[in-house]
């Protein structure tokens, strides 16, 4: 399985129009996804940012005909936003802990977060998360987190996670302490856009909203 992402910034005053046009093209878009065996397609929003995630089989390429369809669909909506990622090119994968990916999503809770990197901090962010991967080694995460990945484009960070609610437990005091230590250090190099650590900082940020999903 290959994971794909895209990111954009909606132009000022265009969020309602972006959402309206997404609704207009949705039926045609989902038919395109089905024909090309695209799975687990979702679009997320916080403030004026849009993040998209989807999955395909490995090394799948669109036919010339389907590329034309994709371009026409994009043209119907793209004057409402500016690209952060580069169309046709992969966003930079900053971290992954895929674990056991659940094929059935009925009991899955999604977590999608966004942050803004401080100037010149992209490599430091990658370095810190590479350290987590090195510490984990070959050990597979059996849950509840799965399909967890963090991506970067245009100075922004986008995280995607699927959480099996049947395995989810309340964090212990030790868990909370470790989270506070990590997030406090991360605030040296980034600023939160979504509200994931508002419980810790006392600040108020937007919640990430899933605008659309197609299995």
N, C-alpha and C positions, 0 to 999 in steps of 0.2 A: 504493500500500500504506500502511496505517496501522498504527502500532505502539502496543500497549497494555500497561500494566503495573499491578500491584497489589502491596501490601505489607502484612504483618501481623506481630504479635508473638504467639507461642504462649504461652498461660498457663503458669504454673509447674507443672511436673509433668505437662503435657498433651502433650508431644511424641510419645510413643508412641501415644497415643490419636488425635492428629491424623493421624499416618501410617497408623494402622489404618483410620480412617474414609475417608481418601483412597483406600485400596485398595477399600473397600466401594463407594464411589460411582464408581470409575474407569470402569467399563464404560458406565454411564449418562452420565457426563460426556463421554467421548470420542464417544459417539453425538450428544450435544448439539453438540459442537465440529464434527463432520462435517456435521451438518444446516445449521449456520450458517456453514460455510466459514471456520472459524477454523483458522489454520495455525501451525506452529512454536511450539506451546504448551509451555511448560516451567515447572516449579516448582523453586525453589532454596532451600536452607537453610544457615544458619551460626548457631551458638549457638541462640538462641530466635527468630530472625528468618526470615521466609518472604518470598521475592520471586517474583512470577510475571510472565512475559512471553509475549505472543502477537501474531499479525498477522492483519489482516483486509483486505478490499478497502476502498477509501475510502468514507466516509459510509454505512456499513452500520448499520442499526438493527434490533434484534430485534423480532419480532412480539409482540403481547400474550401469545400462547400460549407462545412461547419465553421470554419474561420470567418467566412463572409457573414454567416448568421450572427456569430459572436460580435463582430465589428458593428453590425447594424443595431444590435441590441444596445451596445455601449454608446453608440451615437445618439440614441434616444434619451439618454440620461446624463451624459458626461459633461454637459455645459453647466450642470449644477454643482460640480465639485472640481477640485484640483487633485491630481495624483500625488500621493506620498511615496508609494511603491512604484516601480517601473513596470508598466504593462508587459507581460510576456516573460518577465524575469523573476526569479525567486527572491522573496524577501530574505534578509539575513536571519538565520536561525541562531539565537543567542543561548538557548538552553532547551533540553528535552529530558523528560522522564516519562516515556510512553507507557511503561508498565503493561498490564493486561488490558487490552482495549476491548471494551464491551461492544459487541455487535448490536445488541438490543438496547435501545435508549430509553425504555419506558421508566426505569427507575434511576435515571441519571440526572443529577443536578449540574448545570453548567456554571462555571466561573470564568468570566472574561474581564481582564483588567487592562488599564491603559496608564502609562506614565510618560513624562517628558524628561529626557536626559538633559542634564546640565551641559553646557558647551564643553566639548573635548572629552566627555566621559564614556563614550561608546566602548572603547577598548577595555576600560576598567570594569565596566558592567560585564562584558564578556569574560574577562579574566576571573572575576569573582564567581560567576556561574560555572565556568570550566572547573573551578575548584570543587564545587558541589558534585559535579559528575565524577571527578577523580576520586573523591571521598566515597562515593557510592559504589564505584567499581562495577563489577558484573552483576551485582545484586538487583533482581527485578522487583519493582514495586508491585505488590499483589493487590493493592487497594488501600483506601477507597479511591485515591487519585489515579487517573489513567489518561492516556492520550495528552499529557501535559506538555505544552511547548510554549516558548517565548520567542517573539520575532521583533525585528527592528526595521524601521523605515523612516527617513526624514527626520531623524532625531527623536522619534517616538518609540516607545516599547508597548507591544501588544501581547498579552498572555492569554492562552486558551487552555482550559482544563475541564475534564469530565469526571464527576465525582459520583461514585456508586453510593446511593443513599442507604442501601442495606448494610453497608459496612462503615458508614460515617458515625463518628463519636464526638462528644463534646471535648474541646481541648482541655488538657490538664493545666495546672499552674506552671508546671515545668515547660509544657508546650508554649504557653503564653510568654514565659520569660525568654525562651529561645527566639520566638517571633519578634519580640520587642528588640532584642539585641541585634537581630539581622536587619529589621526594618529601619532602626535608628541609624545603622551604618549605611544602609542604602540611601537614606535621605541626604547623605553627603554628595551623591552623584545624580540624583533624580528628584523630580517633584511629581506627586500623585495627581492624576486627573480624575480617576474613579475613586469611590469611597471605601476601598478595601481596608484601609488602616485608620479610618476616622475614629474608630473605637480607641485607638492608641493616642492619636495626635489631638483629638478634640476638634479637628477641622471639619468642614462640610464640603464634600465633593459630589459630583453627579454619580448616580448608579449606572452601570453598563446595562443597556437595554437590547434584547435580541429583537431586531426589527423583522427578521424573516428566517425561516428554516425549512429545508426540504430534505427528506430522508434519502 
